[in-house]
Amino acid sequence: MTEREKIRIGFVGVGSMGQCAHLRNYAALPDCEVAAIAEMRQKTARRVAAKYNVPKVYLSHKEMLAAERLDGIVASQPFNRHGVLLPELIEAGIPIFIEKPLSSTLESGEAIVRKLQGSKSWIMVGYHKRSDPASMFAKQEIEKLKASGELGRMKYVRILMPAGDWVANGFWDLVNEGDSAAKLEVEPPPTDMDATAYGQYMSFVNYYIHQVNLMRYFLGEPYDVVHADPSGVLLVGRSRSGIACVIEMSPYTTTVDWQESALVAFEHGYVKVELPAPLAMNRPGRVEIFKDPGKGAMPQTIIPQLPWIHAMRSQAANFIAAIRGERQAPCLAQEALEDLRVARQYLKLWKGV
């Protein structure tokens, strides 16, 4: 593949997130060609294809894969479909992008990872917060500080995510012709939970799995859940090297705002990140670095000016770059499986199941 060749992408599903979080961004990348759409709702699919200049529309992913030469697949589907759909897509032997999380159950996630063994395919899981310019800049600075010891050792990581307006008017141009799709097969429920426990687990995974994943990104190492407050507000963890970490889950709510943040604390300073709503456009997060090394040195606060690129567009560019072999995908399926394990630990401590 030469540098001048465009990466040919096929879309499996163009629902709300498929269009407004993903297709909109891939269609705008100069080195990407959205070659085809597979969508059961054919009226909607044709309108979407016309809007984004996609030449081919198919009824199913099987038809699309049989007819097209693709370099990658974007499959924005409900995550409880992954265990059914992904084994078929893996057979195509090309890279796949999916929304978070890897699946709806630990058992299904493990089966997906096993299916990837020996395959030419790999899966990038859509933890878009890792692709926000603020998160990427902060991660680089955190690793530099860990290596240099300039601010001492890392002591603590805190992530706050109140429930709020995550859409941020991001569906304003959604195409929907009103045609309905047939009910699709989903993953079987887990064998180690009853219906009530599974519902609680699904609710947690659907809303907070981003923060579960972001915690490992900033820690730079695995962690375990050591306490779950009965209120459902606080998850407490400890990393492999003993760093304390917490996720605060909706201690308050907002209506037309989004106030997600992360604090990575060292002995003599911190790196703080504030992230915008997931579907906010052309707006990166914000980073603040505070250094107070002592010994007569002047404390300083650094706030870098980041490029006006939103996380979903940056994520699309990261997938294309990973297909080209220019960099590794921010989060592969093998790591994303760990998020489901953490979620299972949390539910066991929180609800005893």
ABEGO torsion letter per residue (X at the ends): XBAABBBBBBBBEBBAAAAAAAAAAAAABAABBBABBBBABAAAAAAAAAAAGBABBBABAAAAAAABBBABBBBBBBAAAAAAAAAAAAAAGBBBBBBOBABABAAAAAAAAAAABGBABBBBBBBAAAABAAAAAAAAAAAAAAAAGAAEBBABBBBBBBBBBAAGGAAAABBBAGBBBBBBBBBBBBAABBAAAAAAAAAAAAAAAAAAAAAAAAAGBBBBBABBBAAGABBBBBBAAGBBBBBBBGABBBAABBABBBBBBBAAEBBBBBBBBAABBGBBBBBBBBBBAEGGBBBBBBBBBBBBBBAAAAAAAAAAAAAAGABBBABBAAAAAAAAAAAAAAAAAAAGX
